[in-house]
């Protein structure tokens, strides 16, 4: 690996994690929420791979990350299916509007 490689990976993982966390904190658009969860998972995956590389056991870390990717794909598929269902039911992707409609208000 290049001399500054681990630092670059940590910065990239931190940026992905921060972007995912910002998307989750905003809580306005349902698709942004799903993308935020995916970004969080990718940041954690990079940290797992880097940890395995630094520990000298990349096989185990790759197996964990592969399992994490499969779980993320299932979660993303289910979440997007629920988002589509909510869009068809409430005609909006805005979570605040959906919450108002559930309580009985108007758009």
QUIUR-V585346 format. One record per helix or strand. SS is the DSSP state (H for helix, E for strand). FROM is the first residue (numbers start at 1). TO is the last residue. If there is no record, write none. Layout:
# QUIUR-V585346
ss=(SS	SS)
from=(FROM	FROM)
to=(TO	TO)
This chain:
# QUIUR-V585346
ss=(H	E	H	H	E	H)
from=(5	29	30	58	94	95)
to=(26	29	55	90	94	103)
